[in-house]
């Protein structure tokens, strides 16, 4: 699991506007969390949703390809299983809904 801070692009106004007095946008810093599915020379891919089991190959959904030139910070997140609380059960141990 990784936490990534990255600078996003800005643009694509929805209307015609003067180029002599253009809007001065500010940079937006985005924050993404997920599994690092790929890290290549020019980009990294973060996938926030993963599944496995059910007779299918491991699958991911919601992948975000981020150009490495836009990345400000990457932090590896530790997820020790001993400290994870199972939120899919109530206090009596009974499973809740879809969880």
C-alpha positions as CSV (number, residue, x, y, z in Angstrom):
1,X,0.0,0.0,0.0
2,X,1.2,3.5,-0.8
3,X,0.2,7.1,-0.2
4,X,1.0,9.3,-3.2
5,X,0.9,13.1,-3.4
6,X,0.9,14.4,-6.9
7,X,0.3,17.7,-8.8
8,X,-2.7,17.5,-11.2
9,X,-3.1,19.4,-14.5
10,X,-5.7,22.2,-14.8
11,X,-7.7,23.4,-17.8
12,X,-10.5,22.8,-20.2
13,X,-12.7,25.8,-19.5
14,X,-16.3,25.3,-20.5
15,X,-16.7,28.7,-22.2
16,X,-14.9,31.3,-24.4
17,X,-12.9,33.8,-22.4
18,X,-10.5,36.6,-22.9
19,X,-6.9,35.6,-23.3
20,X,-5.7,39.1,-22.4
21,X,-6.9,38.6,-18.8
22,X,-6.8,34.9,-18.3
23,X,-7.8,33.2,-15.1
24,X,-4.8,32.4,-13.0
25,X,-5.3,28.9,-11.6
26,X,-3.5,27.4,-8.7
27,X,-1.8,24.0,-8.7
28,X,-3.9,21.3,-7.2
29,X,-2.1,18.6,-5.1
30,X,-4.0,15.3,-5.2
31,X,-3.7,12.5,-2.7
32,X,-4.1,8.8,-3.7
33,X,-3.9,5.6,-1.6
34,X,-3.8,2.1,-3.0
35,X,-1.6,-0.8,-4.2
36,X,1.2,0.2,-6.5
37,X,0.4,-2.0,-9.5
38,X,3.3,-0.7,-11.7
39,X,6.2,1.7,-11.5
40,X,7.9,2.4,-14.8
41,X,10.2,5.2,-16.0
42,X,7.5,7.7,-16.8
43,X,4.6,6.7,-14.6
44,X,3.3,4.7,-11.6
45,X,-0.1,3.0,-11.4
46,X,-2.0,3.0,-8.1
47,X,-5.0,0.7,-7.7
48,X,-7.4,1.5,-4.7
49,X,-9.6,-1.6,-5.0
50,X,-8.4,-5.2,-5.2
51,X,-10.1,-8.5,-5.1
52,X,-9.0,-12.1,-5.1
53,X,-10.7,-15.5,-4.8
54,X,-14.1,-16.5,-6.1
55,X,-12.5,-18.6,-8.9
56,X,-11.1,-15.6,-10.8
57,X,-7.6,-14.1,-11.1
58,X,-6.7,-11.2,-8.8
59,X,-8.4,-8.1,-10.1
60,X,-8.2,-4.3,-9.5
61,X,-10.5,-1.4,-10.1
62,X,-10.1,2.3,-10.2
63,X,-6.5,2.4,-11.3
64,X,-4.8,5.8,-11.6
65,X,-1.8,6.3,-13.9
66,X,0.3,9.2,-12.5
67,X,3.2,10.6,-14.5
68,X,6.3,10.4,-12.3
69,X,7.1,14.0,-13.1
70,X,3.9,15.0,-11.2
71,X,4.7,13.0,-8.1
72,X,5.7,15.1,-5.1
73,X,5.9,12.3,-2.5
74,X,5.4,8.5,-2.1
75,X,5.0,6.9,1.3
76,X,4.8,3.2,1.8
77,X,1.9,2.4,4.2
78,X,2.5,-0.5,6.7
79,X,-0.6,-2.7,7.3
80,X,0.3,-5.2,10.0
81,X,-2.4,-7.9,10.1
82,X,-2.1,-8.1,13.9
83,X,-3.5,-4.6,14.3
84,X,-6.3,-4.9,11.8
85,X,-9.8,-5.1,13.3
86,X,-12.3,-7.2,11.4
87,X,-15.1,-4.7,10.7
88,X,-17.2,-7.3,8.9
89,X,-18.5,-8.8,12.2
90,X,-20.4,-7.3,15.1
91,X,-19.4,-7.7,18.8
92,X,-21.1,-11.2,18.9
93,X,-19.1,-12.4,15.9
94,X,-22.0,-12.4,13.5
95,X,-21.3,-11.3,10.0
96,X,-22.8,-8.0,8.9
97,X,-24.6,-7.5,5.6
98,X,-22.5,-7.9,2.5
99,X,-19.3,-7.7,4.5
